[in-house]
Amino acid sequence: MADQYDVVVLGSGPAGYVCAIRCSQLGLKTAIVERDRLGGICLNWGCIPTKALLRSSEIWHLMHRLDEFGFSADNFKFDIGKIVTRSRKVAEQLSNGVAFLMKKHKITVLNGEGKLAGKNRIAVAKDGKTTEVEAKNIVLASGARARTFPGMEPDGKLIWTYREAMVPPAFPKSLLVVGSGAIGIEFASFYRTLGSDVTVVEVLDRVLPVEDVEVSAFAQKAFQKQGMKIKTSTTVEKLTKGADNVTATLKAKDGKTETLTVDRVILAVGIVGNVENNGYEQLGIKVDKTHVVTDKYGATGVPGIWAIGDLVGPPWLAHKGMHEGVIVAEKIAGVKGVHPLDVSNVPGCTYCWPQVASVGMTEAKAKASGKKIKVGRFPFIGNGKAIALGEAEGFVKTVFDADTGELLGAHMIGAEVTELIQGYVIAKTGELTDAELAHTIFPHPTLSEMMHESVLAAEGRALHI
């Protein structure tokens, strides 16, 4: 007889393992299926190891500013092998941490390739052997992978996805990054800061296209000042591989073409859900554009089957997947008063230099919604802590409903804004108004004071500009 569980989670990325933990906390007998390493893409090949790489590039950047802070040093250099090794150790530590959490919460880990085998059944294949388990509830959290296009398939040597970009055997002197979303720009920032000649190609008319227009414009100027080449409204028509380089044919919006030869190419043109050969559609689970369709609580419409994380709709972010995992666990357990996910309260963070963070509507979307709005802005140059840190470039922008004072959106670019944004996320989730934020006391001297000043600026009341 097959092992039986209350819940089996297919996939151990942030969405999956958090869902499993919450299920266990609620008294449900839980198992999780993983074909590779616990923690999924995020912990092993995404969010965490890339931040370790970017930390190294930040240090390299600061080393070139030593004189500004009263220090001097000669002949410093970096070792890309050691940078990569540290990044991999960080990933390994966190993957091991997830294994500890599974053990702590008495969650059974089923190693192997999992797929739906019928109603309430999952087949797990490993080393040529297949076993089946039964579950009253199955949570699909099989994640996503990098999108590719015909004629530009990654080969692991000359054309990379994020995986190869994280473990370069040697440092490329020149690099083409295709796509200027968060993943593309983070890698562009890492390699450019360490000295690579980086060109970024974006099919849309601006970099970081999901961000507020002002943030995108500021970011592009900052990247170009660093020496990054930016080509917007441009497509990659063809990639021709040489012995140890790649020649890209680029086509601009006006139809003009040019060629560019680089050591390596990084493809960062989005993701596709891992929906193939998993038995999803055979059971009636609806898939739209490679992603599983769910309701606002993660239900697929097939009784007892749920889906969360990058497998389902945007935004495709680890923290959104974690939150979905908790929602699904609590719905399965019958917890009362479970709130559905409100995507307008999901923050986005990009760890380039300068950092970018946002939550809610951009100014353009707020205007398009028909609301009467008011906007506040405050520059880093007006903040004492930013000046003291030597990080005086950037700004904070807030968008409010002019009639109700509702915080519609917040947008930041500059040092540590990926940490600051949570203040606005709390305010937005708690439905605080501009008046309540204005009456909040922010500590001095901190970068967070800019958040207060931006709120005041929406009323023409900013104190330090």
C-alpha positions as CSV (number, residue, x, y, z in Angstrom):
1,M,0.0,0.0,0.0
2,A,1.3,3.5,-0.9
3,D,2.4,5.8,1.8
4,Q,-0.5,8.2,2.6
5,Y,-0.3,11.9,3.5
6,D,-2.6,14.8,4.2
7,V,-0.4,17.0,1.9
8,V,2.3,16.3,-0.7
9,V,4.1,19.3,-2.1
10,L,5.7,18.9,-5.5
11,G,8.8,21.1,-5.4
12,S,11.0,22.5,-2.6
13,G,11.6,26.0,-3.7
14,P,10.6,28.9,-1.4
15,A,6.9,28.4,-2.2
16,G,7.0,24.7,-1.7
17,Y,9.1,24.4,1.4
18,V,7.3,27.2,3.2
19,C,3.9,25.6,2.3
20,A,5.2,22.3,3.7
21,I,6.3,23.9,7.0
22,R,3.0,25.7,7.5
23,C,1.1,22.5,6.7
24,S,3.1,20.7,9.4
25,Q,2.6,23.5,11.9
26,L,-1.1,23.0,11.3
27,G,-1.0,19.3,12.2
28,L,-1.1,17.9,8.7
29,K,1.0,14.9,7.8
30,T,3.2,16.3,5.0
31,A,5.8,15.2,2.4
32,I,7.7,17.2,-0.1
33,V,9.2,16.0,-3.4
34,E,12.4,17.3,-4.8
35,R,14.4,16.2,-7.8
36,D,17.5,18.2,-7.1
37,R,18.6,20.2,-4.0
38,L,16.2,21.4,-1.4
39,G,15.5,25.1,-1.7
40,G,14.9,25.0,-5.4
41,I,16.2,27.6,-7.9
42,C,16.0,30.6,-5.5
43,L,18.3,29.2,-2.8
44,N,20.6,27.2,-5.1
45,W,20.7,29.2,-8.4
46,G,18.8,32.4,-8.0
47,C,18.0,34.9,-5.3
48,I,20.6,33.9,-2.7
49,P,23.8,33.1,-4.6
50,T,23.4,36.1,-6.9
51,K,23.3,38.3,-3.8
52,A,26.6,36.8,-2.7
53,L,28.1,37.6,-6.1
54,L,26.8,41.1,-6.0
55,R,28.2,41.6,-2.5
56,S,31.6,40.9,-3.9
57,S,31.1,43.4,-6.6
58,E,30.0,46.0,-4.1
59,I,33.2,45.5,-2.1
60,W,35.2,45.8,-5.3
61,H,33.4,49.1,-6.1
62,L,34.2,50.4,-2.6
63,M,37.8,49.5,-2.9
64,H,38.1,51.8,-5.8
65,R,36.8,54.6,-3.6
66,L,39.2,54.1,-0.7
67,D,40.8,57.6,-1.1
68,E,37.4,59.2,-0.7
69,F,37.1,57.6,2.8
70,G,40.6,58.3,3.9
71,F,42.3,55.0,3.0
72,S,45.0,53.9,0.5
73,A,46.0,50.6,-0.9
74,D,47.8,49.3,-4.0
75,N,47.6,46.3,-6.2
76,F,44.3,44.9,-5.0
77,K,42.7,42.3,-7.3
78,F,39.9,39.8,-7.4
79,D,39.8,36.1,-7.9
80,I,36.6,35.1,-9.8
81,G,37.1,31.5,-8.7
82,K,37.0,32.5,-5.0
83,I,34.1,34.8,-5.6
84,V,32.1,31.9,-7.2
85,T,33.2,29.5,-4.4
86,R,31.9,31.8,-1.7
87,S,28.6,32.2,-3.6
88,R,28.2,28.4,-3.9
89,K,29.0,27.9,-0.2
90,V,26.3,30.4,0.8
91,A,23.8,28.5,-1.4
92,E,24.9,25.2,0.1
93,Q,24.5,26.5,3.7
94,L,20.9,27.6,3.0
95,S,20.0,24.4,1.2
96,N,21.2,22.5,4.2
97,G,19.2,24.9,6.4
98,V,16.0,23.9,4.5
99,A,16.9,20.2,5.1
100,F,17.2,21.0,8.8
101,L,13.8,22.7,8.7
102,M,12.2,19.6,7.0
103,K,13.6,17.4,9.7
104,K,12.6,19.8,12.5
105,H,9.0,19.9,11.3
106,K,8.9,16.1,10.6
107,I,8.3,16.6,6.9
108,T,9.1,13.5,4.8
109,V,11.5,14.4,1.9
110,L,11.0,12.3,-1.2
111,N,14.0,12.6,-3.5
112,G,13.3,12.1,-7.2
113,E,11.3,13.3,-10.2
114,G,7.6,13.7,-9.2
115,K,4.6,13.8,-11.4
116,L,0.8,13.4,-10.9
117,A,-0.2,9.7,-11.4
118,G,-3.9,10.1,-11.0
119,K,-6.4,11.4,-8.4
120,N,-4.6,12.0,-5.1
121,R,-1.5,10.1,-6.3
122,I,2.1,11.2,-7.1
123,A,4.7,9.0,-8.7
124,V,8.3,9.7,-7.7
125,A,11.0,8.3,-10.0
126,K,14.7,8.0,-9.0
127,D,17.5,5.8,-10.3
128,G,15.1,3.9,-12.5
129,K,12.7,3.1,-9.7
130,T,9.3,4.6,-9.3
131,T,7.3,4.7,-6.1
132,E,3.8,6.1,-5.5
133,V,2.4,8.1,-2.6
134,E,-1.1,9.1,-1.9
135,A,-2.3,12.5,-0.6
136,K,-5.6,14.1,0.3
137,N,-4.1,17.3,-1.1
138,I,-1.4,17.9,-3.6
139,V,0.4,21.3,-3.9
140,L,2.1,21.9,-7.2
141,A,5.2,24.1,-6.7
142,S,7.4,22.8,-9.6
143,G,8.7,26.3,-10.4
144,A,9.9,27.7,-13.7
145,R,13.1,27.9,-15.9
146,A,14.7,30.4,-18.2
147,R,12.9,31.2,-21.4
148,T,14.8,30.5,-24.6
149,F,14.2,31.3,-28.3
150,P,14.9,29.3,-31.4
151,G,18.4,30.0,-32.7
152,M,19.5,31.4,-29.4
153,E,19.5,28.3,-27.2
154,P,22.0,28.4,-24.4
155,D,24.9,25.9,-24.8
156,G,26.5,26.3,-21.3
157,K,29.7,27.6,-22.8
158,L,29.2,30.7,-25.0
159,I,25.5,31.4,-24.4
160,W,24.5,31.3,-20.8
161,T,21.4,31.3,-18.7
162,Y,21.6,32.5,-15.0
163,R,23.1,29.1,-14.0
164,E,26.2,29.5,-16.1
165,A,26.4,33.2,-15.4
166,M,26.7,32.3,-11.7
167,V,29.7,30.0,-12.1
168,P,31.9,31.3,-14.9
169,P,35.1,29.3,-15.3
170,A,36.9,32.5,-16.3
171,F,35.9,36.1,-16.2
172,P,34.6,37.3,-19.6
173,K,36.2,40.5,-20.9
174,S,33.0,41.4,-22.8
175,L,29.4,40.4,-22.4
176,L,26.0,40.8,-24.0
177,V,23.0,40.7,-21.7
178,V,19.7,40.1,-23.5
179,G,16.9,41.5,-21.4
180,S,16.9,44.3,-18.8
181,G,14.6,43.0,-16.2
182,A,15.8,42.3,-12.7
183,I,17.8,39.2,-13.6
184,G,19.5,40.7,-16.6
185,I,20.4,44.0,-14.9
186,E,21.7,42.3,-11.8
187,F,24.2,40.2,-13.8
188,A,25.0,43.2,-16.0
189,S,25.8,45.2,-12.8
190,F,27.9,42.4,-11.3
191,Y,30.1,41.9,-14.4
192,R,30.4,45.6,-15.3
193,T,31.4,46.5,-11.7
194,L,34.2,43.9,-11.9
195,G,35.4,45.3,-15.2
196,S,33.7,43.5,-18.0
197,D,32.6,45.5,-21.1
198,V,28.9,45.0,-20.8
199,T,26.1,45.7,-23.4
200,V,22.5,45.3,-22.4
201,V,19.8,44.9,-25.1
202,E,16.1,45.5,-24.3
203,V,13.3,45.1,-26.8
204,L,11.1,47.6,-25.0
205,D,11.9,51.4,-24.9
206,R,13.5,51.5,-21.4
207,V,15.4,49.4,-19.0
208,L,13.7,47.8,-16.0
209,P,10.4,48.2,-17.9
210,V,8.1,47.2,-15.0
211,E,9.4,50.0,-12.8
212,D,8.2,53.6,-12.7
213,V,9.4,55.7,-15.7
214,E,11.4,58.1,-13.6
215,V,13.2,55.2,-11.9
216,S,14.0,53.6,-15.3
217,A,15.4,56.8,-16.6
218,F,17.5,57.4,-13.5
219,A,18.8,53.8,-13.6
220,Q,19.8,54.0,-17.2
221,K,21.8,57.2,-16.7
222,A,23.5,55.5,-13.7
223,F,24.3,52.4,-15.6
224,Q,25.7,54.4,-18.6
225,K,27.8,56.5,-16.2
226,Q,29.3,53.2,-15.0
227,G,30.3,52.4,-18.6
228,M,27.4,50.0,-19.3
229,K,26.2,50.2,-22.9
230,I,22.4,50.2,-23.1
231,K,20.4,49.5,-26.3
232,T,16.7,49.8,-25.9
233,S,14.0,49.2,-28.5
234,T,16.4,46.7,-29.9
235,T,16.1,43.0,-30.8
236,V,18.6,40.3,-31.2
237,E,18.1,38.9,-34.6
238,K,20.8,36.2,-34.6
239,L,23.6,34.8,-32.4
240,T,26.6,33.3,-34.3
241,K,29.0,31.3,-32.3
242,G,32.7,31.4,-32.9
243,A,35.5,29.3,-31.3
244,D,35.5,31.3,-28.1
245,N,33.1,34.2,-28.8
246,V,29.6,35.1,-30.1
247,T,28.6,37.6,-32.7
248,A,25.2,39.1,-32.2
249,T,23.2,40.7,-35.0
250,L,21.1,43.5,-33.4
251,K,18.2,45.3,-35.0
252,A,17.0,48.7,-33.8
253,K,13.4,50.0,-33.9
254,D,14.2,52.0,-37.0
255,G,15.3,48.9,-38.9
256,K,19.0,49.5,-38.7
257,T,21.2,46.5,-37.9
258,E,24.6,46.2,-36.4
259,T,26.8,43.4,-35.2
260,L,28.6,43.0,-31.9
261,T,31.1,40.4,-31.0
262,V,31.5,39.5,-27.3
263,D,33.1,36.7,-25.2
264,R,29.8,35.5,-23.7
265,V,26.0,36.1,-23.9
266,I,23.6,36.0,-21.0
267,L,19.9,35.3,-21.9
268,A,17.6,36.9,-19.4
269,V,14.3,37.1,-21.3
270,G,11.8,35.8,-18.8
271,I,10.7,32.4,-17.5
272,V,8.4,29.5,-18.5
273,G,6.6,27.3,-16.0
274,N,7.7,23.7,-15.5
275,V,4.4,22.2,-16.7
276,E,5.5,19.6,-19.2
277,N,5.4,15.8,-18.5
278,N,4.0,16.3,-15.0
279,G,0.6,14.9,-15.6
280,Y,-1.1,18.3,-15.0
281,E,-3.3,18.8,-18.0
282,Q,-4.3,15.1,-18.0
283,L,-6.1,15.6,-14.7
284,G,-7.9,18.7,-16.0
285,I,-5.6,21.3,-14.5
286,K,-5.7,24.4,-16.7
287,V,-2.4,25.8,-18.1
288,D,-2.2,29.2,-19.8
289,K,1.0,30.3,-21.4
290,T,3.1,27.7,-19.5
291,H,1.6,28.6,-16.1
292,V,-1.0,26.9,-14.1
293,V,-4.2,28.8,-13.6
294,T,-5.6,29.1,-10.0
295,D,-8.1,31.1,-8.1
296,K,-7.2,33.8,-5.5
297,Y,-6.5,31.1,-2.9
298,G,-4.3,28.8,-5.1
299,A,-7.0,26.3,-6.0
300,T,-6.7,24.8,-9.5
301,G,-10.3,23.9,-9.9
302,V,-9.4,20.2,-9.6
303,P,-10.5,19.0,-6.1
304,G,-7.5,18.6,-3.8
305,I,-4.9,20.1,-6.2
306,W,-3.4,23.5,-5.5
307,A,-0.6,25.5,-7.2
308,I,1.8,28.2,-6.0
309,G,5.0,30.1,-6.8
310,D,6.6,30.6,-10.2
311,L,4.4,27.9,-11.6
312,V,1.4,30.2,-11.4
313,G,0.8,33.9,-12.3
314,P,3.0,37.0,-11.8
315,P,4.8,38.5,-10.1
316,W,7.3,35.7,-10.2
317,L,9.1,36.4,-6.9
318,A,10.2,34.2,-4.1
319,H,8.4,36.2,-1.3
320,K,5.2,36.1,-3.3
321,G,5.5,32.3,-3.6
322,M,6.1,32.0,0.1
323,H,3.0,33.9,0.9
324,E,1.0,31.8,-1.5
325,G,2.4,28.7,0.3
326,V,1.0,29.9,3.6
327,I,-2.4,30.8,2.1
328,V,-2.8,27.3,0.6
329,A,-1.6,25.5,3.7
330,E,-4.2,27.5,5.8
331,K,-7.0,26.9,3.3
332,I,-6.2,23.1,3.3
333,A,-6.2,23.1,7.1
334,G,-9.5,25.0,7.3
335,V,-8.1,28.0,9.0
336,K,-10.8,30.7,9.2
337,G,-10.4,34.2,7.8
338,V,-7.6,33.4,5.3
339,H,-6.9,36.5,3.1
340,P,-6.3,36.0,-0.6
341,L,-3.1,37.3,-2.1
342,D,-3.2,41.0,-3.0
343,V,-0.5,41.4,-5.7
344,S,-0.5,45.2,-5.3
345,N,1.1,44.6,-1.9
346,V,3.9,42.5,-3.3
347,P,7.2,44.5,-3.3
348,G,9.8,44.1,-6.1
349,C,13.5,44.5,-5.5
350,T,16.4,44.6,-8.0
351,Y,19.9,44.4,-6.4
352,C,21.9,46.2,-9.1
353,W,23.9,49.3,-8.3
354,P,22.1,51.5,-7.6
355,Q,19.4,49.3,-6.0
356,V,15.8,49.6,-7.1
357,A,12.6,48.8,-5.1
358,S,8.9,49.4,-5.5
359,V,5.4,48.4,-4.4
360,G,2.0,49.2,-5.9
361,M,1.1,51.4,-8.9
362,T,3.6,53.4,-10.9
363,E,2.5,57.0,-11.4
364,A,1.4,56.2,-15.0
365,K,-0.8,53.3,-13.9
366,A,-2.3,55.4,-11.1
367,K,-3.2,58.1,-13.6
368,A,-4.6,55.5,-16.0
369,S,-6.8,54.2,-13.3
370,G,-8.7,57.4,-13.3
371,K,-7.8,58.4,-9.8
372,K,-6.9,62.0,-8.8
373,I,-3.3,61.6,-7.5
374,K,-0.6,63.5,-5.8
375,V,3.1,62.6,-6.0
376,G,6.0,63.2,-3.6
377,R,9.7,63.0,-4.3
378,F,12.8,63.3,-2.2
379,P,16.4,63.0,-3.4
380,F,19.2,61.1,-1.6
381,I,21.3,64.3,-1.8
382,G,19.0,65.9,0.8
383,N,19.6,63.1,3.4
384,G,22.4,63.4,5.9
385,K,22.9,59.6,6.3
386,A,23.1,59.1,2.5
387,I,25.8,61.9,2.3
388,A,27.7,60.4,5.2
389,L,27.7,57.0,3.6
390,G,28.9,58.5,0.3
391,E,25.7,57.3,-1.4
392,A,24.0,60.5,-2.4
393,E,22.6,59.3,-5.7
394,G,18.9,58.3,-5.9
395,F,15.4,59.3,-4.9
396,V,12.2,58.1,-3.2
397,K,8.9,58.6,-4.9
398,T,5.4,58.1,-3.4
399,V,2.0,58.2,-5.2
400,F,-1.2,58.9,-3.2
401,D,-4.9,59.1,-3.9
402,A,-5.4,62.8,-3.6
403,D,-9.0,62.4,-2.3
404,T,-8.5,59.6,0.3
405,G,-4.8,59.7,1.1
406,E,-4.4,56.0,0.2
407,L,-0.8,55.0,-0.7
408,L,-1.1,53.7,-4.2
409,G,2.6,53.1,-4.9
410,A,6.1,53.8,-3.8
411,H,9.3,53.7,-5.9
412,M,12.9,54.0,-4.9
413,I,16.4,53.9,-6.4
414,G,19.6,54.2,-4.4
415,A,21.6,52.6,-1.6
416,E,19.7,50.0,0.5
417,V,16.3,50.7,-0.9
418,T,15.6,47.0,-1.1
419,E,15.6,47.2,2.8
420,L,13.7,50.5,3.0
421,I,10.8,49.4,0.8
422,Q,9.3,47.2,3.5
423,G,8.2,50.3,5.4
424,Y,5.9,51.3,2.6
425,V,4.8,47.7,2.2
426,I,3.6,47.6,5.8
427,A,1.9,51.0,5.4
428,K,0.2,49.9,2.2
429,T,-0.9,46.5,3.7
430,G,-2.1,48.3,6.9
431,E,-4.0,50.8,4.7
432,L,-2.2,53.8,6.3
433,T,-2.9,57.2,4.7
434,D,-0.6,60.0,3.9
435,A,-1.7,61.8,7.1
436,E,-0.8,58.8,9.3
437,L,2.6,58.4,7.6
438,A,3.2,62.2,8.0
439,H,2.6,61.9,11.7
440,T,5.0,58.9,12.0
441,I,8.3,59.7,13.6
442,F,11.3,58.4,11.6
443,P,14.7,58.0,13.4
444,H,17.5,60.4,12.6
445,P,20.0,60.0,11.0
446,T,18.7,57.3,8.8
447,L,18.0,56.7,5.1
448,S,14.4,56.0,6.1
449,E,13.9,59.7,6.8
450,M,13.6,60.1,3.0
451,M,10.5,58.0,3.1
452,H,8.9,60.5,5.5
453,E,10.1,63.5,3.4
454,S,8.6,62.0,0.2
455,V,5.3,61.7,2.0
456,L,5.5,65.3,3.1
457,A,6.6,66.4,-0.4
458,A,3.3,65.1,-1.8
459,E,1.7,67.9,0.2
460,G,4.4,70.4,-0.6
461,R,5.6,70.1,3.0
462,A,9.1,68.5,2.6
463,L,11.5,69.9,5.3
464,H,14.9,69.3,3.8
465,I,14.6,70.4,0.2
